[in-house]
Amino acid sequence: MARRPGLQAEVLASLALVMAAATGVLAIVLVTHHERVFQPVLASALSIEARSPHLPALSVVPGTRWWFVDGEGRAHPRERGGEPPDAGSLELGREASLASAALLRVGGPGEPARFAVPLDAGGRVAIARLPQDASRRLHTAPRRVALAVLLADAAIFTVFGGSLLRRRLVLPLRRLRDAAEAVARGDAETQVPVEGTRETADLAATFNVMTEALALRTGALEKAVADLRGANRELREARAGLDRAERLAAVGRLAAGVAHEVGNPMGAILAFLDLAARDPGLSPSGRDHLARAAREGERVREILRQLLDFSRPERGVPEPLDLAAAAEETAALVRAQRRYAGIAIEVVREPGPTRALADSHAVTQILLNLLLNAADAVRGRSQPRIELRVGPAPLHLRAGEDVTAASARREPDAICCRVSDNGPGVDEADRERIFDPFFTTKDPGEGTGLGLSNALRLAEENGGRLDLESGGEGATFALRLPRAVSAQVAVRASGST
């Protein structure tokens, strides 16, 4: 886009044109006044000089040639040996004699000025021809004065007019432009000084009011966006919970049906196996085969029992419990098992309260599931390690709140136990299905896929949550349970409200 002229240059150019026209008129007036006033004065001075022929030293214009013309038209030079007058001077002398008045003819720029004055009633006339340079000065002097006035006006106008325009109009407008660019870059709280003329000051004040309103609207819009994001997050969580509840309900109905239909035949099979094992004539190999079959049958019965527990869970009574102590007890159970003897299991109690409100049996089952999964994940590692870190934490994030801000609350509303291991972790593709029933990452025959599903269900039934947290080495599952508020804290909380 072509660069347009600035306001200062355009206003100065327009006013300079007006100033030039006004100065031109003034120059014409000065020249006319000069000719109307100066020429009579010069004629009067030349008339006096003409009547003083014996005083050449009093010549008004040095270098002037004088002649005297008698009544018969004979011309005599004033200086001895002078040249005769030119035709123009003689003609001016005749005109002055006929008019009986002094005449001054300046002539054109290239002609000499001439003067003629009658001396007496006898027709004597004195005529003079001024030097060429004197004639030129008569023409150029007023024009020089007019040009000097024009240049002085232009200089004064440019300096003072430009400075005034820049200080009172251009600079306030440039500040407004810079502020508008800052607003366009996102700085909605930009303000400009209210200065300059009344119009620019009003414009600056209006701009400041606009930016204040824009900042308020931007803040309201950011808050609305944050609230909307929080609502969307809660909606996604609610939808995910609803989908998970529907899947669990379907799986529960299926599990109940399968357990009922398979349980009775499996009981009969185990009874016949027991009868067959009582045969005294059974060979040792046959007795061993029957024992193996009975063990696998018991394993099937245990799976059926888990399915029944999953489909018809018994709800415990929430009661205050020390989550760190529960973690220690569960860790001791796992450490006692021979297959997990080489795994370092550490319980870390963070500063702050650790008492949660939940069913102790459910908490033990959740922590046991998490610990066994972690122990299976780190088996075979060079330095297998599991850490249980217990401390206060937020149960839910508020709208527009991040984890750091939530953790800094004065009174956390939950107790969290994070179970971390240095195993291979959970693949990104499996994160969305890790809590689904019958989903497992273990080898076939080593897991039913119901452990994490049961743990999640128990956590939610106790008013808490179970999450798989990302980042770091291995996998980290966070169990959050409602904090058991003591009577003193409850009184303080009610008093603050």
TINU-913865 format. One record per residue (C-alpha): x, y, z; residue in one letter. Coordinates in nm, 3 decimals, m for minus. Example, Ala and Ser with C-alpha at 12.3 -4.5 7.8 and 13.67 -1.06 7.14 Angstrom:
+---------+---------+---------+-------+
|    east |   north |      up | mikol |
+---------+---------+---------+-------+
|   1.230 |  m0.450 |   0.780 |     A |
|   1.367 |  m0.106 |   0.714 |     S |
+---------+---------+---------+-------+
//
This chain:
+---------+---------+---------+-------+
|    east |   north |      up | mikol |
+---------+---------+---------+-------+
|   0.000 |   0.000 |   0.000 |     M |
|   0.136 |   0.344 |  m0.094 |     A |
|   0.254 |   0.553 |   0.197 |     R |
|   0.021 |   0.846 |   0.254 |     R |
|   0.150 |   1.189 |   0.358 |     P |
|   0.137 |   1.261 |   0.728 |     G |
|  m0.111 |   1.496 |   0.892 |     L |
|   0.164 |   1.740 |   0.986 |     Q |
|   0.303 |   1.759 |   0.632 |     A |
|  m0.043 |   1.792 |   0.476 |     E |
|  m0.158 |   2.064 |   0.715 |     V |
|   0.171 |   2.252 |   0.680 |     L |
|   0.152 |   2.232 |   0.300 |     A |
|  m0.206 |   2.360 |   0.296 |     S |
|  m0.134 |   2.644 |   0.537 |     L |
|   0.189 |   2.727 |   0.352 |     A |
|  m0.011 |   2.771 |   0.032 |     L |
|  m0.249 |   3.006 |   0.212 |     V |
|   0.046 |   3.191 |   0.366 |     M |
|   0.216 |   3.225 |   0.028 |     A |
|  m0.099 |   3.369 |  m0.128 |     A |
|  m0.142 |   3.615 |   0.160 |     A |
|   0.222 |   3.717 |   0.144 |     T |
|   0.194 |   3.767 |  m0.234 |     G |
|  m0.096 |   4.004 |  m0.184 |     V |
|   0.106 |   4.183 |   0.083 |     L |
|   0.400 |   4.210 |  m0.158 |     A |
|   0.179 |   4.368 |  m0.423 |     I |
|   0.047 |   4.613 |  m0.167 |     V |
|   0.404 |   4.697 |  m0.057 |     L |
|   0.525 |   4.750 |  m0.413 |     V |
|   0.225 |   4.967 |  m0.497 |     T |
|   0.269 |   5.164 |  m0.177 |     H |
|   0.639 |   5.202 |  m0.247 |     H |
|   0.575 |   5.338 |  m0.593 |     E |
|   0.299 |   5.567 |  m0.469 |     R |
|   0.504 |   5.708 |  m0.180 |     V |
|   0.869 |   5.676 |  m0.278 |     F |
|   0.845 |   5.807 |  m0.634 |     Q |
|   0.689 |   6.146 |  m0.532 |     P |
|   0.959 |   6.183 |  m0.268 |     V |
|   1.227 |   6.110 |  m0.529 |     L |
|   1.066 |   6.356 |  m0.773 |     A |
|   1.059 |   6.625 |  m0.507 |     S |
|   1.426 |   6.565 |  m0.425 |     A |
|   1.520 |   6.577 |  m0.794 |     L |
|   1.323 |   6.899 |  m0.834 |     S |
|   1.526 |   7.057 |  m0.555 |     I |
|   1.848 |   6.932 |  m0.713 |     E |
|   1.739 |   7.071 |  m1.053 |     A |
|   1.698 |   7.416 |  m0.906 |     R |
|   2.042 |   7.401 |  m0.744 |     S |
|   2.272 |   7.379 |  m1.046 |     P |
|   2.575 |   7.498 |  m0.855 |     H |
|   2.557 |   7.219 |  m0.592 |     L |
|   2.644 |   6.898 |  m0.775 |     P |
|   2.766 |   6.748 |  m0.452 |     A |
|   2.404 |   6.735 |  m0.333 |     L |
|   2.309 |   6.490 |  m0.610 |     S |
|   2.026 |   6.267 |  m0.491 |     V |
|   2.138 |   5.979 |  m0.709 |     V |
|   2.509 |   5.978 |  m0.789 |     P |
|   2.581 |   5.951 |  m1.159 |     G |
|   2.264 |   6.132 |  m1.267 |     T |
|   2.301 |   6.324 |  m1.600 |     R |
|   2.131 |   6.664 |  m1.616 |     W |
|   2.035 |   6.886 |  m1.911 |     W |
|   1.862 |   7.221 |  m1.931 |     F |
|   1.634 |   7.293 |  m2.224 |     V |
|   1.550 |   7.656 |  m2.308 |     D |
|   1.225 |   7.782 |  m2.448 |     G |
|   1.343 |   7.729 |  m2.805 |     E |
|   1.418 |   7.361 |  m2.743 |     G |
|   1.797 |   7.383 |  m2.722 |     R |
|   1.947 |   7.146 |  m2.466 |     A |
|   2.261 |   7.221 |  m2.266 |     H |
|   2.431 |   6.964 |  m2.043 |     P |
|   2.485 |   7.059 |  m1.681 |     R |
|   2.842 |   6.932 |  m1.683 |     E |
|   3.080 |   7.086 |  m1.926 |     R |
|   3.155 |   6.859 |  m2.219 |     G |
|   2.863 |   6.635 |  m2.143 |     G |
|   2.678 |   6.429 |  m2.401 |     E |
|   2.349 |   6.551 |  m2.551 |     P |
|   2.022 |   6.415 |  m2.406 |     P |
|   1.857 |   6.113 |  m2.559 |     D |
|   1.524 |   6.131 |  m2.737 |     A |
|   1.334 |   5.983 |  m2.446 |     G |
|   1.459 |   6.246 |  m2.207 |     S |
|   1.373 |   6.527 |  m2.454 |     L |
|   1.023 |   6.386 |  m2.499 |     E |
|   0.972 |   6.374 |  m2.121 |     L |
|   1.092 |   6.739 |  m2.102 |     G |
|   0.832 |   6.851 |  m2.357 |     R |
|   0.561 |   6.665 |  m2.166 |     E |
|   0.665 |   6.832 |  m1.838 |     A |
|   0.664 |   7.179 |  m2.009 |     S |
|   0.317 |   7.123 |  m2.148 |     L |
|   0.190 |   6.987 |  m1.813 |     A |
|   0.373 |   7.253 |  m1.612 |     S |
|   0.455 |   6.978 |  m1.357 |     A |
|   0.747 |   6.760 |  m1.262 |     A |
|   0.737 |   6.412 |  m1.421 |     L |
|   0.925 |   6.096 |  m1.311 |     L |
|   0.922 |   5.798 |  m1.548 |     R |
|   1.080 |   5.487 |  m1.405 |     V |
|   1.040 |   5.287 |  m1.726 |     G |
|   1.089 |   4.916 |  m1.779 |     G |
|   1.351 |   4.696 |  m1.610 |     P |
|   1.598 |   4.755 |  m1.899 |     G |
|   1.538 |   5.132 |  m1.934 |     E |
|   1.691 |   5.417 |  m1.731 |     P |
|   1.469 |   5.630 |  m1.510 |     A |
|   1.406 |   5.986 |  m1.639 |     R |
|   1.294 |   6.304 |  m1.472 |     F |
|   1.177 |   6.643 |  m1.604 |     A |
|   1.065 |   6.959 |  m1.424 |     V |
|   0.970 |   7.309 |  m1.558 |     P |
|   1.199 |   7.581 |  m1.415 |     L |
|   1.018 |   7.908 |  m1.506 |     D |
|   0.739 |   8.056 |  m1.709 |     A |
|   0.975 |   8.107 |  m2.002 |     G |
|   0.967 |   7.741 |  m2.086 |     G |
|   1.296 |   7.634 |  m1.938 |     R |
|   1.294 |   7.269 |  m1.839 |     V |
|   1.546 |   7.061 |  m1.646 |     A |
|   1.567 |   6.696 |  m1.747 |     I |
|   1.767 |   6.417 |  m1.585 |     A |
|   1.853 |   6.056 |  m1.667 |     R |
|   1.937 |   5.837 |  m1.371 |     L |
|   2.207 |   5.569 |  m1.393 |     P |
|   2.106 |   5.226 |  m1.515 |     Q |
|   2.176 |   5.060 |  m1.180 |     D |
|   1.968 |   5.322 |  m0.999 |     A |
|   1.679 |   5.247 |  m1.229 |     S |
|   1.723 |   4.879 |  m1.163 |     R |
|   1.721 |   4.941 |  m0.787 |     R |
|   1.398 |   5.133 |  m0.820 |     L |
|   1.241 |   4.825 |  m0.975 |     H |
|   1.398 |   4.556 |  m0.753 |     T |
|   1.403 |   4.724 |  m0.411 |     A |
|   1.033 |   4.677 |  m0.332 |     P |
|   1.040 |   4.328 |  m0.476 |     R |
|   1.333 |   4.237 |  m0.256 |     R |
|   1.146 |   4.366 |   0.042 |     V |
|   0.843 |   4.158 |  m0.056 |     A |
|   1.062 |   3.848 |  m0.106 |     L |
|   1.228 |   3.901 |   0.232 |     A |
|   0.888 |   3.928 |   0.395 |     V |
|   0.778 |   3.609 |   0.218 |     L |
|   1.087 |   3.417 |   0.329 |     L |
|   1.058 |   3.545 |   0.684 |     A |
|   0.693 |   3.442 |   0.696 |     D |
|   0.775 |   3.096 |   0.559 |     A |
|   1.058 |   3.043 |   0.810 |     A |
|   0.854 |   3.161 |   1.108 |     I |
|   0.551 |   2.960 |   1.000 |     F |
|   0.749 |   2.641 |   0.935 |     T |
|   0.936 |   2.651 |   1.267 |     V |
|   0.664 |   2.760 |   1.502 |     F |
|   0.371 |   2.611 |   1.312 |     G |
|   0.542 |   2.273 |   1.271 |     G |
|   0.646 |   2.266 |   1.637 |     S |
|   0.297 |   2.357 |   1.753 |     L |
|   0.133 |   2.101 |   1.526 |     L |
|   0.374 |   1.829 |   1.634 |     R |
|   0.336 |   1.896 |   2.007 |     R |
|  m0.037 |   1.960 |   2.020 |     R |
|  m0.173 |   1.729 |   1.751 |     L |
|   0.072 |   1.489 |   1.585 |     V |
|   0.236 |   1.343 |   1.899 |     L |
|  m0.098 |   1.273 |   2.079 |     P |
|  m0.226 |   1.102 |   1.763 |     L |
|   0.091 |   0.892 |   1.739 |     R |
|   0.052 |   0.785 |   2.102 |     R |
|  m0.304 |   0.682 |   2.022 |     L |
|  m0.176 |   0.484 |   1.722 |     R |
|   0.089 |   0.306 |   1.933 |     D |
|  m0.171 |   0.228 |   2.200 |     A |
|  m0.410 |   0.088 |   1.937 |     A |
|  m0.131 |  m0.136 |   1.805 |     E |
|  m0.062 |  m0.255 |   2.162 |     A |
|  m0.431 |  m0.342 |   2.202 |     V |
|  m0.419 |  m0.531 |   1.872 |     A |
|  m0.124 |  m0.733 |   2.010 |     R |
|  m0.334 |  m0.835 |   2.311 |     G |
|  m0.250 |  m0.571 |   2.574 |     D |
|  m0.607 |  m0.467 |   2.649 |     A |
|  m0.509 |  m0.254 |   2.954 |     E |
|  m0.307 |   0.003 |   2.756 |     T |
|  m0.371 |   0.367 |   2.856 |     Q |
|  m0.266 |   0.693 |   2.689 |     V |
|  m0.211 |   1.034 |   2.855 |     P |
|  m0.498 |   1.280 |   2.815 |     V |
|  m0.321 |   1.579 |   2.657 |     E |
|  m0.320 |   1.809 |   2.358 |     G |
|  m0.612 |   2.009 |   2.229 |     T |
|  m0.966 |   1.954 |   2.349 |     R |
|  m1.045 |   1.721 |   2.061 |     E |
|  m0.732 |   1.503 |   2.105 |     T |
|  m0.780 |   1.501 |   2.484 |     A |
|  m1.142 |   1.387 |   2.438 |     D |
|  m1.024 |   1.120 |   2.195 |     L |
|  m0.759 |   0.996 |   2.441 |     A |
|  m1.009 |   0.985 |   2.727 |     A |
|  m1.256 |   0.793 |   2.510 |     T |
|  m0.979 |   0.552 |   2.410 |     F |
|  m0.893 |   0.489 |   2.776 |     N |
|  m1.259 |   0.419 |   2.855 |     V |
|  m1.270 |   0.179 |   2.561 |     M |
|  m0.960 |  m0.013 |   2.674 |     T |
|  m1.093 |  m0.038 |   3.030 |     E |
|  m1.420 |  m0.180 |   2.902 |     A |
|  m1.228 |  m0.413 |   2.670 |     L |
|  m1.011 |  m0.535 |   2.960 |     A |
|  m1.320 |  m0.604 |   3.170 |     L |
|  m1.486 |  m0.791 |   2.886 |     R |
|  m1.165 |  m0.983 |   2.814 |     T |
|  m1.140 |  m1.086 |   3.179 |     G |
|  m1.504 |  m1.192 |   3.182 |     A |
|  m1.451 |  m1.384 |   2.859 |     L |
|  m1.141 |  m1.560 |   2.996 |     E |
|  m1.335 |  m1.654 |   3.309 |     K |
|  m1.623 |  m1.782 |   3.098 |     A |
|  m1.381 |  m1.986 |   2.885 |     V |
|  m1.218 |  m2.130 |   3.199 |     A |
|  m1.561 |  m2.217 |   3.342 |     D |
|  m1.659 |  m2.373 |   3.012 |     L |
|  m1.342 |  m2.581 |   3.003 |     R |
|  m1.406 |  m2.695 |   3.359 |     G |
|  m1.765 |  m2.783 |   3.273 |     A |
|  m1.648 |  m2.973 |   2.964 |     N |
|  m1.392 |  m3.161 |   3.170 |     R |
|  m1.651 |  m3.251 |   3.430 |     E |
|  m1.891 |  m3.352 |   3.154 |     L |
|  m1.628 |  m3.576 |   2.997 |     R |
|  m1.553 |  m3.731 |   3.334 |     E |
|  m1.922 |  m3.784 |   3.403 |     A |
|  m1.972 |  m3.935 |   3.060 |     R |
|  m1.671 |  m4.163 |   3.105 |     A |
|  m1.805 |  m4.266 |   3.445 |     G |
|  m2.148 |  m4.331 |   3.296 |     L |
|  m2.000 |  m4.539 |   3.016 |     D |
|  m1.789 |  m4.730 |   3.268 |     R |
|  m2.092 |  m4.784 |   3.491 |     A |
|  m2.291 |  m4.916 |   3.198 |     E |
|  m2.011 |  m5.154 |   3.104 |     R |
|  m1.974 |  m5.267 |   3.463 |     L |
|  m2.348 |  m5.324 |   3.491 |     A |
|  m2.348 |  m5.531 |   3.173 |     A |
|  m2.044 |  m5.725 |   3.289 |     V |
|  m2.204 |  m5.774 |   3.631 |     G |
|  m2.517 |  m5.923 |   3.479 |     R |
|  m2.305 |  m6.144 |   3.255 |     L |
|  m2.082 |  m6.244 |   3.547 |     A |
|  m2.379 |  m6.333 |   3.764 |     A |
|  m2.525 |  m6.547 |   3.489 |     G |
|  m2.197 |  m6.720 |   3.413 |     V |
|  m2.122 |  m6.782 |   3.781 |     A |
|  m2.468 |  m6.927 |   3.837 |     H |
|  m2.465 |  m7.150 |   3.528 |     E |
|  m2.106 |  m7.270 |   3.569 |     V |
|  m2.092 |  m7.287 |   3.948 |     G |
|  m2.326 |  m7.582 |   3.990 |     N |
|  m2.158 |  m7.808 |   3.727 |     P |
|  m1.817 |  m7.709 |   3.864 |     M |
|  m1.926 |  m7.811 |   4.215 |     G |
|  m2.042 |  m8.146 |   4.084 |     A |
|  m1.713 |  m8.198 |   3.899 |     I |
|  m1.514 |  m8.126 |   4.214 |     L |
|  m1.730 |  m8.366 |   4.413 |     A |
|  m1.674 |  m8.647 |   4.159 |     F |
|  m1.301 |  m8.572 |   4.161 |     L |
|  m1.301 |  m8.605 |   4.538 |     D |
|  m1.488 |  m8.937 |   4.516 |     L |
|  m1.248 |  m9.066 |   4.252 |     A |
|  m0.949 |  m8.969 |   4.466 |     A |
|  m1.081 |  m9.193 |   4.749 |     R |
|  m1.044 |  m9.509 |   4.538 |     D |
|  m0.775 |  m9.721 |   4.717 |     P |
|  m0.675 |  m9.892 |   4.398 |     G |
|  m0.585 |  m9.567 |   4.222 |     L |
|  m0.227 |  m9.551 |   4.095 |     S |
|   0.003 |  m9.270 |   4.214 |     P |
|   0.008 |  m9.107 |   3.869 |     S |
|  m0.370 |  m9.119 |   3.849 |     G |
|  m0.399 |  m8.971 |   4.199 |     R |
|  m0.159 |  m8.692 |   4.093 |     D |
|  m0.370 |  m8.619 |   3.785 |     H |
|  m0.685 |  m8.601 |   3.994 |     L |
|  m0.514 |  m8.364 |   4.239 |     A |
|  m0.411 |  m8.135 |   3.954 |     R |
|  m0.761 |  m8.142 |   3.813 |     A |
|  m0.899 |  m8.055 |   4.158 |     A |
|  m0.659 |  m7.761 |   4.191 |     R |
|  m0.763 |  m7.622 |   3.851 |     E |
|  m1.125 |  m7.673 |   3.946 |     G |
|  m1.072 |  m7.476 |   4.266 |     E |
|  m0.910 |  m7.207 |   4.057 |     R |
|  m1.219 |  m7.189 |   3.839 |     V |
|  m1.435 |  m7.174 |   4.153 |     R |
|  m1.223 |  m6.883 |   4.282 |     E |
|  m1.275 |  m6.697 |   3.953 |     I |
|  m1.648 |  m6.761 |   3.982 |     L |
|  m1.640 |  m6.625 |   4.335 |     R |
|  m1.468 |  m6.308 |   4.207 |     Q |
|  m1.734 |  m6.275 |   3.940 |     L |
|  m2.006 |  m6.300 |   4.205 |     L |
|  m1.827 |  m6.044 |   4.420 |     D |
|  m1.804 |  m5.818 |   4.118 |     F |
|  m2.172 |  m5.851 |   4.030 |     S |
|  m2.305 |  m5.834 |   4.389 |     R |
|  m2.053 |  m5.627 |   4.588 |     P |
|  m2.106 |  m5.586 |   4.959 |     E |
|  m2.088 |  m5.227 |   5.072 |     R |
|  m1.884 |  m5.166 |   5.384 |     G |
|  m1.932 |  m4.891 |   5.642 |     V |
|  m1.691 |  m4.594 |   5.601 |     P |
|  m1.493 |  m4.519 |   5.912 |     E |
|  m1.182 |  m4.311 |   5.989 |     P |
|  m0.861 |  m4.500 |   5.917 |     L |
|  m0.494 |  m4.415 |   5.887 |     D |
|  m0.421 |  m4.465 |   5.517 |     L |
|  m0.044 |  m4.471 |   5.583 |     A |
|  m0.089 |  m4.748 |   5.842 |     A |
|  m0.311 |  m4.941 |   5.600 |     A |
|  m0.038 |  m4.906 |   5.335 |     A |
|   0.221 |  m5.040 |   5.583 |     E |
|   0.002 |  m5.342 |   5.668 |     E |
|  m0.064 |  m5.420 |   5.301 |     T |
|   0.306 |  m5.383 |   5.217 |     A |
|   0.390 |  m5.627 |   5.497 |     A |
|   0.149 |  m5.882 |   5.347 |     L |
|   0.322 |  m5.860 |   5.009 |     V |
|   0.673 |  m5.864 |   5.155 |     R |
|   0.588 |  m6.193 |   5.333 |     A |
|   0.530 |  m6.374 |   5.004 |     Q |
|   0.833 |  m6.563 |   4.880 |     R |
|   0.787 |  m6.473 |   4.513 |     R |
|   0.816 |  m6.101 |   4.599 |     Y |
|   1.101 |  m6.132 |   4.851 |     A |
|   1.357 |  m5.948 |   4.635 |     G |
|   1.139 |  m5.639 |   4.576 |     I |
|   1.209 |  m5.324 |   4.780 |     A |
|   0.872 |  m5.194 |   4.905 |     I |
|   0.884 |  m4.858 |   5.085 |     E |
|   0.604 |  m4.660 |   5.247 |     V |
|   0.660 |  m4.280 |   5.270 |     V |
|   0.442 |  m4.071 |   5.500 |     R |
|   0.432 |  m3.708 |   5.381 |     E |
|   0.382 |  m3.418 |   5.626 |     P |
|   0.021 |  m3.351 |   5.711 |     G |
|  m0.288 |  m3.555 |   5.795 |     P |
|  m0.321 |  m3.914 |   5.666 |     T |
|  m0.657 |  m4.016 |   5.814 |     R |
|  m0.916 |  m4.102 |   5.547 |     A |
|  m1.285 |  m4.193 |   5.567 |     L |
|  m1.346 |  m4.531 |   5.399 |     A |
|  m1.418 |  m4.901 |   5.456 |     D |
|  m1.097 |  m5.061 |   5.584 |     S |
|  m1.160 |  m5.392 |   5.406 |     H |
|  m1.217 |  m5.214 |   5.075 |     A |
|  m0.901 |  m5.006 |   5.121 |     V |
|  m0.696 |  m5.317 |   5.195 |     T |
|  m0.834 |  m5.488 |   4.885 |     Q |
|  m0.757 |  m5.182 |   4.667 |     I |
|  m0.401 |  m5.145 |   4.796 |     L |
|  m0.339 |  m5.517 |   4.770 |     L |
|  m0.451 |  m5.519 |   4.406 |     N |
|  m0.227 |  m5.221 |   4.327 |     L |
|   0.071 |  m5.372 |   4.511 |     L |
|   0.038 |  m5.714 |   4.348 |     L |
|   0.011 |  m5.558 |   4.003 |     N |
|   0.319 |  m5.343 |   4.072 |     A |
|   0.510 |  m5.642 |   4.211 |     A |
|   0.429 |  m5.848 |   3.900 |     D |
|   0.539 |  m5.555 |   3.681 |     A |
|   0.884 |  m5.517 |   3.845 |     V |
|   0.970 |  m5.887 |   3.872 |     R |
|   1.276 |  m5.959 |   3.667 |     G |
|   1.415 |  m5.603 |   3.698 |     R |
|   1.772 |  m5.553 |   3.819 |     S |
|   1.662 |  m5.336 |   4.114 |     Q |
|   1.287 |  m5.380 |   4.155 |     P |
|   1.131 |  m5.106 |   4.366 |     R |
|   0.781 |  m5.004 |   4.475 |     I |
|   0.699 |  m4.687 |   4.667 |     E |
|   0.375 |  m4.604 |   4.849 |     L |
|   0.359 |  m4.228 |   4.922 |     R |
|   0.074 |  m4.115 |   5.150 |     V |
|  m0.024 |  m3.753 |   5.213 |     G |
|  m0.296 |  m3.489 |   5.183 |     P |
|  m0.419 |  m3.402 |   4.833 |     A |
|  m0.721 |  m3.251 |   4.655 |     P |
|  m1.000 |  m3.491 |   4.569 |     L |
|  m1.137 |  m3.290 |   4.275 |     H |
|  m1.006 |  m2.994 |   4.076 |     L |
|  m1.216 |  m2.681 |   4.075 |     R |
|  m1.305 |  m2.490 |   3.757 |     A |
|  m0.992 |  m2.331 |   3.610 |     G |
|  m0.765 |  m2.487 |   3.879 |     E |
|  m0.452 |  m2.689 |   3.808 |     D |
|  m0.295 |  m2.962 |   4.025 |     V |
|  m0.036 |  m2.724 |   4.177 |     T |
|  m0.297 |  m2.471 |   4.286 |     A |
|  m0.524 |  m2.746 |   4.418 |     A |
|  m0.241 |  m2.898 |   4.622 |     S |
|  m0.175 |  m2.560 |   4.782 |     A |
|  m0.520 |  m2.537 |   4.939 |     R |
|  m0.517 |  m2.461 |   5.308 |     R |
|  m0.743 |  m2.754 |   5.399 |     E |
|  m0.705 |  m3.048 |   5.150 |     P |
|  m1.022 |  m3.253 |   5.120 |     D |
|  m0.862 |  m3.593 |   5.049 |     A |
|  m0.581 |  m3.829 |   5.144 |     I |
|  m0.385 |  m3.978 |   4.855 |     C |
|  m0.176 |  m4.294 |   4.835 |     C |
|   0.040 |  m4.309 |   4.524 |     R |
|   0.170 |  m4.654 |   4.434 |     V |
|   0.471 |  m4.615 |   4.202 |     S |
|   0.699 |  m4.879 |   4.053 |     D |
|   1.001 |  m4.884 |   3.824 |     N |
|   0.853 |  m5.139 |   3.588 |     G |
|   0.788 |  m5.101 |   3.214 |     P |
|   0.487 |  m4.874 |   3.268 |     G |
|   0.156 |  m4.873 |   3.081 |     V |
|   0.147 |  m4.832 |   2.704 |     D |
|  m0.033 |  m4.522 |   2.580 |     E |
|  m0.271 |  m4.738 |   2.379 |     A |
|  m0.376 |  m4.926 |   2.697 |     D |
|  m0.433 |  m4.626 |   2.922 |     R |
|  m0.798 |  m4.578 |   2.822 |     E |
|  m0.884 |  m4.946 |   2.887 |     R |
|  m0.673 |  m5.014 |   3.193 |     I |
|  m0.977 |  m5.009 |   3.427 |     F |
|  m1.211 |  m5.203 |   3.196 |     D |
|  m1.332 |  m5.542 |   3.327 |     P |
|  m1.143 |  m5.845 |   3.194 |     F |
|  m0.874 |  m5.626 |   3.039 |     F |
|  m0.525 |  m5.735 |   3.142 |     T |
|  m0.171 |  m5.689 |   3.017 |     T |
|  m0.048 |  m6.009 |   3.186 |     K |
|   0.021 |  m6.331 |   3.004 |     D |
|  m0.275 |  m6.568 |   2.945 |     P |
|  m0.364 |  m6.762 |   3.259 |     G |
|  m0.194 |  m6.515 |   3.496 |     E |
|  m0.475 |  m6.265 |   3.548 |     G |
|  m0.850 |  m6.227 |   3.515 |     T |
|  m0.856 |  m5.852 |   3.440 |     G |
|  m1.091 |  m5.784 |   3.732 |     L |
|  m0.842 |  m5.651 |   3.988 |     G |
|  m0.824 |  m5.287 |   3.873 |     L |
|  m1.195 |  m5.285 |   3.786 |     S |
|  m1.282 |  m5.396 |   4.139 |     N |
|  m1.034 |  m5.147 |   4.286 |     A |
|  m1.188 |  m4.859 |   4.088 |     L |
|  m1.539 |  m4.963 |   4.189 |     R |
|  m1.445 |  m4.984 |   4.555 |     L |
|  m1.272 |  m4.645 |   4.546 |     A |
|  m1.577 |  m4.479 |   4.392 |     E |
|  m1.814 |  m4.655 |   4.636 |     E |
|  m1.614 |  m4.501 |   4.919 |     N |
|  m1.644 |  m4.151 |   4.769 |     G |
|  m1.291 |  m4.148 |   4.626 |     G |
|  m1.120 |  m4.205 |   4.294 |     R |
|  m0.846 |  m4.416 |   4.140 |     L |
|  m0.634 |  m4.268 |   3.858 |     D |
|  m0.342 |  m4.371 |   3.646 |     L |
|  m0.099 |  m4.080 |   3.652 |     E |
|   0.142 |  m4.020 |   3.365 |     S |
|   0.503 |  m3.912 |   3.371 |     G |
|   0.815 |  m4.051 |   3.538 |     G |
|   0.950 |  m4.404 |   3.542 |     E |
|   0.719 |  m4.705 |   3.543 |     G |
|   0.353 |  m4.665 |   3.641 |     A |
|   0.188 |  m4.464 |   3.919 |     T |
|  m0.165 |  m4.529 |   4.044 |     F |
|  m0.314 |  m4.266 |   4.277 |     A |
|  m0.585 |  m4.367 |   4.524 |     L |
|  m0.768 |  m4.064 |   4.665 |     R |
|  m1.013 |  m4.105 |   4.952 |     L |
|  m1.214 |  m3.839 |   5.141 |     P |
|  m1.030 |  m3.695 |   5.435 |     R |
|  m1.160 |  m3.782 |   5.782 |     A |
|  m1.220 |  m3.435 |   5.928 |     V |
|  m1.177 |  m3.413 |   6.305 |     S |
|  m1.426 |  m3.233 |   6.525 |     A |
|  m1.184 |  m2.940 |   6.578 |     Q |
|  m1.131 |  m2.894 |   6.204 |     V |
|  m1.504 |  m2.922 |   6.138 |     A |
|  m1.578 |  m2.651 |   6.395 |     V |
|  m1.311 |  m2.424 |   6.244 |     R |
|  m1.443 |  m2.483 |   5.891 |     A |
|  m1.802 |  m2.408 |   5.994 |     S |
|  m1.689 |  m2.094 |   6.176 |     G |
|  m1.502 |  m1.966 |   5.868 |     S |
|  m1.814 |  m1.996 |   5.657 |     T |
+---------+---------+---------+-------+
//
